[in-house]
Amino acid sequence: MPFFNTDEPTISVRITGSISYGPTTNGIPSHALQTGEIYDVPQSEAEWLLAAELAELV
């Protein structure tokens, strides 16, 4: 996934909630993960996304 700059192992998840993040200059997050799309995210990110019920494993 190009949004994450890390060498950490990744896990594929399907986003089930609305998520946006990143630095802002005008209050609008620089990135948004689209509901229903599958992303390879770092393992540590996947853990909290799954715990918060914002994603599911694929």
PQR file with spaces between the fields and no chain letter, atoms N, CA, C, O and H, PARSE charges and radii, in Angstrom:
ATOM       1  N    MET     1       0.847   -1.169    0.000 -0.4000 1.5000
ATOM       2  CA   MET     1       0.000    0.000    0.000 -0.0000 2.0000
ATOM       3  C    MET     1       0.894    1.234    0.000  0.5500 1.7000
ATOM       4  O    MET     1       1.760    1.360    0.865 -0.5500 1.4000
ATOM       5  N    PRO     2       0.711    2.108   -0.910 -0.5600 1.5000
ATOM       6  CA   PRO     2       1.622    3.251   -1.018  0.2800 2.0000
ATOM       7  C    PRO     2       1.473    4.278    0.094  0.5500 1.7000
ATOM       8  O    PRO     2       2.325    5.154    0.237 -0.5500 1.4000
ATOM       9  N    PHE     3       0.389    4.187    0.897 -0.4000 1.5000
ATOM      10  CA   PHE     3       0.177    5.182    1.949 -0.0000 2.0000
ATOM      11  C    PHE     3       1.109    4.989    3.135  0.5500 1.7000
ATOM      12  O    PHE     3       1.374    5.939    3.871 -0.5500 1.4000
ATOM      13  H    PHE     3      -0.304    3.475    0.781  0.4000 1.0000
ATOM      14  N    PHE     4       1.609    3.775    3.334 -0.4000 1.5000
ATOM      15  CA   PHE     4       2.430    3.476    4.494 -0.0000 2.0000
ATOM      16  C    PHE     4       3.882    3.325    4.079  0.5500 1.7000
ATOM      17  O    PHE     4       4.195    2.589    3.143 -0.5500 1.4000
ATOM      18  H    PHE     4       1.394    3.003    2.736  0.4000 1.0000
ATOM      19  N    ASN     5       4.760    4.017    4.771 -0.4000 1.5000
ATOM      20  CA   ASN     5       6.183    3.981    4.482 -0.0000 2.0000
ATOM      21  C    ASN     5       6.871    3.175    5.577  0.5500 1.7000
ATOM      22  O    ASN     5       7.373    3.738    6.549 -0.5500 1.4000
ATOM      23  H    ASN     5       4.505    4.615    5.531  0.4000 1.0000
ATOM      24  N    THR     6       6.892    1.843    5.412 -0.4000 1.5000
ATOM      25  CA   THR     6       7.459    0.973    6.429 -0.0000 2.0000
ATOM      26  C    THR     6       7.904   -0.340    5.813  0.5500 1.7000
ATOM      27  O    THR     6       7.432   -0.732    4.746 -0.5500 1.4000
ATOM      28  H    THR     6       6.484    1.385    4.622  0.4000 1.0000
ATOM      29  N    ASP     7       8.816   -1.012    6.493 -0.4000 1.5000
ATOM      30  CA   ASP     7       9.252   -2.339    6.073 -0.0000 2.0000
ATOM      31  C    ASP     7       8.536   -3.431    6.856  0.5500 1.7000
ATOM      32  O    ASP     7       8.842   -4.614    6.707 -0.5500 1.4000
ATOM      33  H    ASP     7       9.199   -0.693    7.360  0.4000 1.0000
ATOM      34  N    GLU     8       7.585   -3.033    7.689 -0.4000 1.5000
ATOM      35  CA   GLU     8       6.844   -3.978    8.512 -0.0000 2.0000
ATOM      36  C    GLU     8       6.038   -4.932    7.615  0.5500 1.7000
ATOM      37  O    GLU     8       5.523   -4.515    6.578 -0.5500 1.4000
ATOM      38  H    GLU     8       7.335   -2.072    7.811  0.4000 1.0000
ATOM      39  N    PRO     9       5.926   -6.219    8.012 -0.5600 1.5000
ATOM      40  CA   PRO     9       5.093   -7.152    7.235  0.2800 2.0000
ATOM      41  C    PRO     9       3.667   -6.630    7.119  0.5500 1.7000
ATOM      42  O    PRO     9       3.163   -5.974    8.031 -0.5500 1.4000
ATOM      43  N    THR    10       3.016   -6.925    5.990 -0.4000 1.5000
ATOM      44  CA   THR    10       1.671   -6.423    5.760 -0.0000 2.0000
ATOM      45  C    THR    10       0.630   -7.531    5.828  0.5500 1.7000
ATOM      46  O    THR    10       0.943   -8.715    5.700 -0.5500 1.4000
ATOM      47  H    THR    10       3.425   -7.458    5.250  0.4000 1.0000
ATOM      48  N    ILE    11      -0.606   -7.119    6.030 -0.4000 1.5000
ATOM      49  CA   ILE    11      -1.768   -8.004    6.073 -0.0000 2.0000
ATOM      50  C    ILE    11      -2.834   -7.393    5.175  0.5500 1.7000
ATOM      51  O    ILE    11      -3.037   -6.179    5.189 -0.5500 1.4000
ATOM      52  H    ILE    11      -0.861   -6.158    6.134  0.4000 1.0000
ATOM      53  N    SER    12      -3.519   -8.232    4.391 -0.4000 1.5000
ATOM      54  CA   SER    12      -4.597   -7.737    3.533 -0.0000 2.0000
ATOM      55  C    SER    12      -5.882   -7.638    4.330  0.5500 1.7000
ATOM      56  O    SER    12      -6.305   -8.594    4.979 -0.5500 1.4000
ATOM      57  H    SER    12      -3.354   -9.219    4.380  0.4000 1.0000
ATOM      58  N    VAL    13      -6.500   -6.459    4.272 -0.4000 1.5000
ATOM      59  CA   VAL    13      -7.774   -6.237    4.955 -0.0000 2.0000
ATOM      60  C    VAL    13      -8.738   -5.539    4.005  0.5500 1.7000
ATOM      61  O    VAL    13      -8.330   -4.809    3.102 -0.5500 1.4000
ATOM      62  H    VAL    13      -6.156   -5.682    3.745  0.4000 1.0000
ATOM      63  N    ARG    14     -10.031   -5.782    4.231 -0.4000 1.5000
ATOM      64  CA   ARG    14     -11.080   -5.059    3.518 -0.0000 2.0000
ATOM      65  C    ARG    14     -11.627   -4.012    4.484  0.5500 1.7000
ATOM      66  O    ARG    14     -12.014   -4.333    5.608 -0.5500 1.4000
ATOM      67  H    ARG    14     -10.362   -6.375    4.964  0.4000 1.0000
ATOM      68  N    ILE    15     -11.654   -2.788    4.047 -0.4000 1.5000
ATOM      69  CA   ILE    15     -12.123   -1.696    4.887 -0.0000 2.0000
ATOM      70  C    ILE    15     -13.643   -1.766    5.000  0.5500 1.7000
ATOM      71  O    ILE    15     -14.343   -1.855    3.991 -0.5500 1.4000
ATOM      72  H    ILE    15     -11.340   -2.528    3.134  0.4000 1.0000
ATOM      73  N    THR    16     -14.148   -1.726    6.230 -0.4000 1.5000
ATOM      74  CA   THR    16     -15.593   -1.806    6.468 -0.0000 2.0000
ATOM      75  C    THR    16     -16.136   -0.520    7.076  0.5500 1.7000
ATOM      76  O    THR    16     -17.346   -0.382    7.252 -0.5500 1.4000
ATOM      77  H    THR    16     -13.579   -1.654    7.049  0.4000 1.0000
ATOM      78  N    GLY    17     -15.259    0.416    7.394 -0.4000 1.5000
ATOM      79  CA   GLY    17     -15.676    1.687    7.972 -0.0000 2.0000
ATOM      80  C    GLY    17     -15.029    2.830    7.234  0.5500 1.7000
ATOM      81  O    GLY    17     -14.240    2.611    6.314 -0.5500 1.4000
ATOM      82  H    GLY    17     -14.275    0.303    7.251  0.4000 1.0000
ATOM      83  N    SER    18     -15.345    4.024    7.615 -0.4000 1.5000
ATOM      84  CA   SER    18     -14.787    5.216    6.981 -0.0000 2.0000
ATOM      85  C    SER    18     -13.494    5.614    7.687  0.5500 1.7000
ATOM      86  O    SER    18     -13.482    5.841    8.897 -0.5500 1.4000
ATOM      87  H    SER    18     -15.986    4.202    8.362  0.4000 1.0000
ATOM      88  N    ILE    19     -12.407    5.697    6.920 -0.4000 1.5000
ATOM      89  CA   ILE    19     -11.109    6.008    7.508 -0.0000 2.0000
ATOM      90  C    ILE    19     -10.378    7.022    6.644  0.5500 1.7000
ATOM      91  O    ILE    19     -10.239    6.837    5.435 -0.5500 1.4000
ATOM      92  H    ILE    19     -12.417    5.513    5.937  0.4000 1.0000
ATOM      93  N    SER    20      -9.919    8.080    7.262 -0.4000 1.5000
ATOM      94  CA   SER    20      -9.050    9.033    6.576 -0.0000 2.0000
ATOM      95  C    SER    20      -7.972    9.452    7.566  0.5500 1.7000
ATOM      96  O    SER    20      -8.200    9.461    8.776 -0.5500 1.4000
ATOM      97  H    SER    20     -10.032    8.231    8.245  0.4000 1.0000
ATOM      98  N    TYR    21      -6.805    9.797    7.053 -0.4000 1.5000
ATOM      99  CA   TYR    21      -5.683   10.101    7.921 -0.0000 2.0000
ATOM     100  C    TYR    21      -4.636   10.908    7.160  0.5500 1.7000
ATOM     101  O    TYR    21      -4.775   11.161    5.963 -0.5500 1.4000
ATOM     102  H    TYR    21      -6.620    9.790    6.070  0.4000 1.0000
ATOM     103  N    GLY    22      -3.620   11.294    7.856 -0.4000 1.5000
ATOM     104  CA   GLY    22      -2.480   11.966    7.242 -0.0000 2.0000
ATOM     105  C    GLY    22      -2.434   13.439    7.567  0.5500 1.7000
ATOM     106  O    GLY    22      -3.390   14.007    8.097 -0.5500 1.4000
ATOM     107  H    GLY    22      -3.507   11.088    8.828  0.4000 1.0000
ATOM     108  N    PRO    23      -1.323   14.042    7.246 -0.5600 1.5000
ATOM     109  CA   PRO    23      -1.166   15.472    7.540  0.2800 2.0000
ATOM     110  C    PRO    23      -2.155   16.312    6.737  0.5500 1.7000
ATOM     111  O    PRO    23      -2.504   15.982    5.603 -0.5500 1.4000
ATOM     112  N    THR    24      -2.587   17.385    7.342 -0.4000 1.5000
ATOM     113  CA   THR    24      -3.525   18.268    6.675 -0.0000 2.0000
ATOM     114  C    THR    24      -2.991   19.690    6.662  0.5500 1.7000
ATOM     115  O    THR    24      -2.242   20.097    7.550 -0.5500 1.4000
ATOM     116  H    THR    24      -2.304   17.654    8.263  0.4000 1.0000
ATOM     117  N    THR    25      -3.382   20.428    5.652 -0.4000 1.5000
ATOM     118  CA   THR    25      -3.049   21.843    5.624 -0.0000 2.0000
ATOM     119  C    THR    25      -4.313   22.691    5.707  0.5500 1.7000
ATOM     120  O    THR    25      -4.263   23.877    6.033 -0.5500 1.4000
ATOM     121  H    THR    25      -3.990   20.097    4.931  0.4000 1.0000
ATOM     122  N    ASN    26      -5.445   22.061    5.406 -0.4000 1.5000
ATOM     123  CA   ASN    26      -6.711   22.797    5.406 -0.0000 2.0000
ATOM     124  C    ASN    26      -7.823   22.038    6.134  0.5500 1.7000
ATOM     125  O    ASN    26      -9.007   22.294    5.914 -0.5500 1.4000
ATOM     126  H    ASN    26      -5.486   21.098    5.141  0.4000 1.0000
ATOM     127  N    GLY    27      -7.428   21.100    7.003 -0.4000 1.5000
ATOM     128  CA   GLY    27      -8.413   20.324    7.745 -0.0000 2.0000
ATOM     129  C    GLY    27      -8.900   19.083    7.041  0.5500 1.7000
ATOM     130  O    GLY    27      -9.674   18.315    7.613 -0.5500 1.4000
ATOM     131  H    GLY    27      -6.467   20.892    7.181  0.4000 1.0000
ATOM     132  N    ILE    28      -8.468   18.866    5.813 -0.4000 1.5000
ATOM     133  CA   ILE    28      -8.862   17.675    5.056 -0.0000 2.0000
ATOM     134  C    ILE    28      -7.698   16.682    5.084  0.5500 1.7000
ATOM     135  O    ILE    28      -6.593   17.024    4.663 -0.5500 1.4000
ATOM     136  H    ILE    28      -7.840   19.490    5.349  0.4000 1.0000
ATOM     137  N    PRO    29      -7.929   15.445    5.577 -0.5600 1.5000
ATOM     138  CA   PRO    29      -6.850   14.455    5.626  0.2800 2.0000
ATOM     139  C    PRO    29      -6.282   14.193    4.238  0.5500 1.7000
ATOM     140  O    PRO    29      -6.984   14.288    3.231 -0.5500 1.4000
ATOM     141  N    SER    30      -5.004   13.863    4.206 -0.4000 1.5000
ATOM     142  CA   SER    30      -4.336   13.669    2.924 -0.0000 2.0000
ATOM     143  C    SER    30      -4.639   12.320    2.272  0.5500 1.7000
ATOM     144  O    SER    30      -4.408   12.153    1.074 -0.5500 1.4000
ATOM     145  H    SER    30      -4.433   13.785    5.023  0.4000 1.0000
ATOM     146  N    HIS    31      -5.153   11.359    3.037 -0.4000 1.5000
ATOM     147  CA   HIS    31      -5.462   10.035    2.497 -0.0000 2.0000
ATOM     148  C    HIS    31      -6.808    9.554    3.033  0.5500 1.7000
ATOM     149  O    HIS    31      -7.202    9.893    4.148 -0.5500 1.4000
ATOM     150  H    HIS    31      -5.341   11.494    4.010  0.4000 1.0000
ATOM     151  N    ALA    32      -7.499    8.767    2.232 -0.4000 1.5000
ATOM     152  CA   ALA    32      -8.738    8.121    2.669 -0.0000 2.0000
ATOM     153  C    ALA    32      -8.712    6.687    2.183  0.5500 1.7000
ATOM     154  O    ALA    32      -8.347    6.420    1.038 -0.5500 1.4000
ATOM     155  H    ALA    32      -7.180    8.492    1.325  0.4000 1.0000
ATOM     156  N    LEU    33      -9.096    5.765    3.050 -0.4000 1.5000
ATOM     157  CA   LEU    33      -9.235    4.363    2.667 -0.0000 2.0000
ATOM     158  C    LEU    33     -10.705    4.142    2.355  0.5500 1.7000
ATOM     159  O    LEU    33     -11.573    4.439    3.176 -0.5500 1.4000
ATOM     160  H    LEU    33      -9.392    5.982    3.980  0.4000 1.0000
ATOM     161  N    GLN    34     -10.979    3.627    1.185 -0.4000 1.5000
ATOM     162  CA   GLN    34     -12.346    3.502    0.695 -0.0000 2.0000
ATOM     163  C    GLN    34     -13.030    2.247    1.243  0.5500 1.7000
ATOM     164  O    GLN    34     -12.461    1.156    1.206 -0.5500 1.4000
ATOM     165  H    GLN    34     -10.275    3.386    0.518  0.4000 1.0000
ATOM     166  N    THR    35     -14.235    2.409    1.742 -0.4000 1.5000
ATOM     167  CA   THR    35     -15.032    1.296    2.250 -0.0000 2.0000
ATOM     168  C    THR    35     -15.221    0.256    1.149  0.5500 1.7000
ATOM     169  O    THR    35     -15.573    0.589    0.018 -0.5500 1.4000
ATOM     170  H    THR    35     -14.697    3.295    1.772  0.4000 1.0000
ATOM     171  N    GLY    36     -14.981   -1.014    1.501 -0.4000 1.5000
ATOM     172  CA   GLY    36     -15.140   -2.117    0.562 -0.0000 2.0000
ATOM     173  C    GLY    36     -13.880   -2.455   -0.213  0.5500 1.7000
ATOM     174  O    GLY    36     -13.797   -3.526   -0.814 -0.5500 1.4000
ATOM     175  H    GLY    36     -14.695   -1.284    2.420  0.4000 1.0000
ATOM     176  N    GLU    37     -12.905   -1.571   -0.211 -0.4000 1.5000
ATOM     177  CA   GLU    37     -11.652   -1.822   -0.925 -0.0000 2.0000
ATOM     178  C    GLU    37     -10.706   -2.657   -0.064  0.5500 1.7000
ATOM     179  O    GLU    37     -10.779   -2.627    1.165 -0.5500 1.4000
ATOM     180  H    GLU    37     -12.972   -0.701    0.277  0.4000 1.0000
ATOM     181  N    ILE    38      -9.821   -3.398   -0.722 -0.4000 1.5000
ATOM     182  CA   ILE    38      -8.828   -4.232   -0.039 -0.0000 2.0000
ATOM     183  C    ILE    38      -7.481   -3.532   -0.104  0.5500 1.7000
ATOM     184  O    ILE    38      -7.052   -3.065   -1.159 -0.5500 1.4000
ATOM     185  H    ILE    38      -9.762   -3.422   -1.720  0.4000 1.0000
ATOM     186  N    TYR    39      -6.819   -3.469    1.059 -0.4000 1.5000
ATOM     187  CA   TYR    39      -5.514   -2.828    1.160 -0.0000 2.0000
ATOM     188  C    TYR    39      -4.546   -3.743    1.898  0.5500 1.7000
ATOM     189  O    TYR    39      -4.946   -4.491    2.790 -0.5500 1.4000
ATOM     190  H    TYR    39      -7.168   -3.848    1.917  0.4000 1.0000
ATOM     191  N    ASP    40      -3.289   -3.680    1.527 -0.4000 1.5000
ATOM     192  CA   ASP    40      -2.224   -4.322    2.288 -0.0000 2.0000
ATOM     193  C    ASP    40      -1.707   -3.282    3.262  0.5500 1.7000
ATOM     194  O    ASP    40      -1.118   -2.279    2.858 -0.5500 1.4000
ATOM     195  H    ASP    40      -2.965   -3.072    0.803  0.4000 1.0000
ATOM     196  N    VAL    41      -1.930   -3.522    4.546 -0.4000 1.5000
ATOM     197  CA   VAL    41      -1.537   -2.564    5.571 -0.0000 2.0000
ATOM     198  C    VAL    41      -0.513   -3.205    6.500  0.5500 1.7000
ATOM     199  O    VAL    41      -0.507   -4.426    6.659 -0.5500 1.4000
ATOM     200  H    VAL    41      -2.409   -4.337    4.874  0.4000 1.0000
ATOM     201  N    PRO    42       0.349   -2.405    7.111 -0.5600 1.5000
ATOM     202  CA   PRO    42       1.305   -2.950    8.082  0.2800 2.0000
ATOM     203  C    PRO    42       0.561   -3.697    9.198  0.5500 1.7000
ATOM     204  O    PRO    42      -0.560   -3.341    9.563 -0.5500 1.4000
ATOM     205  N    GLN    43       1.200   -4.722    9.721 -0.4000 1.5000
ATOM     206  CA   GLN    43       0.572   -5.560   10.733 -0.0000 2.0000
ATOM     207  C    GLN    43       0.054   -4.747   11.921  0.5500 1.7000
ATOM     208  O    GLN    43      -1.053   -5.003   12.394 -0.5500 1.4000
ATOM     209  H    GLN    43       2.110   -5.011    9.425  0.4000 1.0000
ATOM     210  N    SER    44       0.819   -3.783   12.410 -0.4000 1.5000
ATOM     211  CA   SER    44       0.386   -3.000   13.568 -0.0000 2.0000
ATOM     212  C    SER    44      -0.857   -2.168   13.241  0.5500 1.7000
ATOM     213  O    SER    44      -1.718   -1.978   14.100 -0.5500 1.4000
ATOM     214  H    SER    44       1.718   -3.575   12.025  0.4000 1.0000
ATOM     215  N    GLU    45      -0.952   -1.674   12.009 -0.4000 1.5000
ATOM     216  CA   GLU    45      -2.136   -0.915   11.595 -0.0000 2.0000
ATOM     217  C    GLU    45      -3.342   -1.846   11.481  0.5500 1.7000
ATOM     218  O    GLU    45      -4.449   -1.490   11.885 -0.5500 1.4000
ATOM     219  H    GLU    45      -0.253   -1.828   11.311  0.4000 1.0000
ATOM     220  N    ALA    46      -3.121   -3.039   10.928 -0.4000 1.5000
ATOM     221  CA   ALA    46      -4.206   -4.006   10.775 -0.0000 2.0000
ATOM     222  C    ALA    46      -4.797   -4.378   12.125  0.5500 1.7000
ATOM     223  O    ALA    46      -6.011   -4.543   12.245 -0.5500 1.4000
ATOM     224  H    ALA    46      -2.222   -3.328   10.600  0.4000 1.0000
ATOM     225  N    GLU    47      -3.952   -4.513   13.142 -0.4000 1.5000
ATOM     226  CA   GLU    47      -4.432   -4.915   14.463 -0.0000 2.0000
ATOM     227  C    GLU    47      -5.456   -3.924   15.006  0.5500 1.7000
ATOM     228  O    GLU    47      -6.512   -4.333   15.488 -0.5500 1.4000
ATOM     229  H    GLU    47      -2.966   -4.379   13.044  0.4000 1.0000
ATOM     230  N    TRP    48      -5.161   -2.634   14.936 -0.4000 1.5000
ATOM     231  CA   TRP    48      -6.125   -1.677   15.497 -0.0000 2.0000
ATOM     232  C    TRP    48      -7.331   -1.500   14.581  0.5500 1.7000
ATOM     233  O    TRP    48      -8.434   -1.253   15.069 -0.5500 1.4000
ATOM     234  H    TRP    48      -4.303   -2.302   14.544  0.4000 1.0000
ATOM     235  N    LEU    49      -7.149   -1.620   13.256 -0.4000 1.5000
ATOM     236  CA   LEU    49      -8.294   -1.538   12.348 -0.0000 2.0000
ATOM     237  C    LEU    49      -9.287   -2.671   12.631  0.5500 1.7000
ATOM     238  O    LEU    49     -10.498   -2.454   12.653 -0.5500 1.4000
ATOM     239  H    LEU    49      -6.254   -1.821   12.859  0.4000 1.0000
ATOM     240  N    LEU    50      -8.760   -3.876   12.845 -0.4000 1.5000
ATOM     241  CA   LEU    50      -9.613   -5.028   13.146 -0.0000 2.0000
ATOM     242  C    LEU    50     -10.268   -4.871   14.517  0.5500 1.7000
ATOM     243  O    LEU    50     -11.457   -5.150   14.669 -0.5500 1.4000
ATOM     244  H    LEU    50      -7.775   -4.053   12.827  0.4000 1.0000
ATOM     245  N    ALA    51      -9.500   -4.427   15.517 -0.4000 1.5000
ATOM     246  CA   ALA    51     -10.029   -4.258   16.875 -0.0000 2.0000
ATOM     247  C    ALA    51     -11.127   -3.202   16.909  0.5500 1.7000
ATOM     248  O    ALA    51     -12.087   -3.319   17.670 -0.5500 1.4000
ATOM     249  H    ALA    51      -8.534   -4.201   15.394  0.4000 1.0000
ATOM     250  N    ALA    52     -10.981   -2.177   16.085 -0.4000 1.5000
ATOM     251  CA   ALA    52     -11.979   -1.096   16.043 -0.0000 2.0000
ATOM     252  C    ALA    52     -13.145   -1.427   15.113  0.5500 1.7000
ATOM     253  O    ALA    52     -14.054   -0.615   14.936 -0.5500 1.4000
ATOM     254  H    ALA    52     -10.200   -2.082   15.466  0.4000 1.0000
ATOM     255  N    GLU    53     -13.115   -2.626   14.516 -0.4000 1.5000
ATOM     256  CA   GLU    53     -14.131   -3.076   13.581 -0.0000 2.0000
ATOM     257  C    GLU    53     -14.270   -2.152   12.384  0.5500 1.7000
ATOM     258  O    GLU    53     -15.370   -1.922   11.881 -0.5500 1.4000
ATOM     259  H    GLU    53     -12.377   -3.285   14.660  0.4000 1.0000
ATOM     260  N    LEU    54     -13.132   -1.624   11.934 -0.4000 1.5000
ATOM     261  CA   LEU    54     -13.085   -0.796   10.737 -0.0000 2.0000
ATOM     262  C    LEU    54     -12.596   -1.572    9.518  0.5500 1.7000
ATOM     263  O    LEU    54     -12.564   -1.051    8.403 -0.5500 1.4000
ATOM     264  H    LEU    54     -12.238   -1.811   12.342  0.4000 1.0000
ATOM     265  N    ALA    55     -12.210   -2.851    9.756 -0.4000 1.5000
ATOM     266  CA   ALA    55     -11.718   -3.685    8.659 -0.0000 2.0000
ATOM     267  C    ALA    55     -11.954   -5.149    9.016  0.5500 1.7000
ATOM     268  O    ALA    55     -12.204   -5.503   10.168 -0.5500 1.4000
ATOM     269  H    ALA    55     -12.236   -3.274   10.661  0.4000 1.0000
ATOM     270  N    GLU    56     -11.863   -5.991    7.972 -0.4000 1.5000
ATOM     271  CA   GLU    56     -11.945   -7.438    8.170 -0.0000 2.0000
ATOM     272  C    GLU    56     -10.845   -8.092    7.363  0.5500 1.7000
ATOM     273  O    GLU    56     -10.426   -7.570    6.330 -0.5500 1.4000
ATOM     274  H    GLU    56     -11.659   -5.703    7.036  0.4000 1.0000
ATOM     275  N    LEU    57     -10.373   -9.246    7.838 -0.4000 1.5000
ATOM     276  CA   LEU    57      -9.342   -9.973    7.106 -0.0000 2.0000
ATOM     277  C    LEU    57      -9.917  -10.527    5.809  0.5500 1.7000
ATOM     278  O    LEU    57     -11.096  -10.874    5.742 -0.5500 1.4000
ATOM     279  H    LEU    57     -10.713   -9.670    8.677  0.4000 1.0000
ATOM     280  N    VAL    58      -9.086  -10.606    4.788 -0.4000 1.5000
ATOM     281  CA   VAL    58      -9.510  -11.210    3.518 -0.0000 2.0000
ATOM     282  C    VAL    58      -8.657  -12.418    3.224  0.5500 1.7000
ATOM     283  O    VAL    58      -8.848  -13.074    2.200 -0.5500 1.4000
ATOM     284  H    VAL    58      -8.128  -10.324    4.842  0.4000 1.0000
